[in-house]
Amino acid sequence: MKIGILSSGGDCPGINATIRGVGKTAINDYGMEVIGIQNGFSGLLYKDISALTESSLSGILTMGGTILGTAREKEFRKILKSPDKKDQEVIKKSYKELDLDCLVCIGGNGTQKTTWALSKLGLNVIGIPKTIDNDVFGTDITFGFSTAVDIATEAIDRLHSTASSHQRVMVIELMGHHAGWITLYAGMAGGADVILLPELGYNMDTIIEVLNNRKKNGKPYSIVAVAEGIEVEGGTDGHHPATYFAREIEKRTGIESRETVLGYIQRGGSPSAHDRNLGTMLGGYAAKLIAEKKFGRMVSVKGQKITDVSLEEVAGKLRIVKPDDPMVLQGKRMGISFGIK
């Protein structure tokens, strides 16, 4: 069999470990031919490919980013959604000219939705979930999340000393447009006093009351962790949510407040040991699905087990933090505020 591998969407620690997991398993265990498709789905259209061999897959396990390059595929999706079926035939033609038996698509929510659309076109595809946000539906965890949480937690750890020394409120903004998993897990691991998530919203009076009470009780500094996707009352006027919260907190409590926006640092660099191993396992399972000709599936994690789900079940859905998530409930039991009553 001949398979192609591509990565799409944002970069993420662990993509190369996953490419290696797919490729080395396919080559060594199943005797498959493997090609890498450059720069996401556009590489499929333009047949921008390179051979992936034992040699080329060596030495990439620890590398951040992706050796295949990546892109957000707006133009490709336009073709997929085109009412003119001739446009879609271009995609099928490219797939056939590459003589592929299956295409492995590594990416987040948008990628999995696109992969399902390709499946509906009749292409043999397998999806592998990738995102630091951990918001892909149908899996308990995605690779990249562990690394991002480690980085964010270290940042919060470092803010404690500055907050304590200057008796300030430090507001740190972490990634997560629609889902607050990074903020929840890093906030809990880093000992944040207030954790603000897009899924739960917030009440500013509640936040102010918590911070004022901490000061009255001899705790003159606080850490506030906020997800970038939280909707701010009245908008942010082009500023980051962290800027808004730091400004409002200082104005209403009189406590000196500062913001930190961690940004793309969370997505870059070498993956954690956990993400290297997770990517390796997901990649190996994808090769197994291909060998068994079980197409139209996404590899997933359920509990401690690597398994798979239908791409149809996954496409267009998000995995978000629920109010009754065990981590949220435990935080509340310990007195951590989530900005709501």
Summary of the structure (lengths in Angstrom):
residues: 341
radius of gyration: 22.1
end to end distance: 57.2
largest distance: 70.8
contacts: 1266
relative contact order: 0.17
helix: 43%
strand: 18%
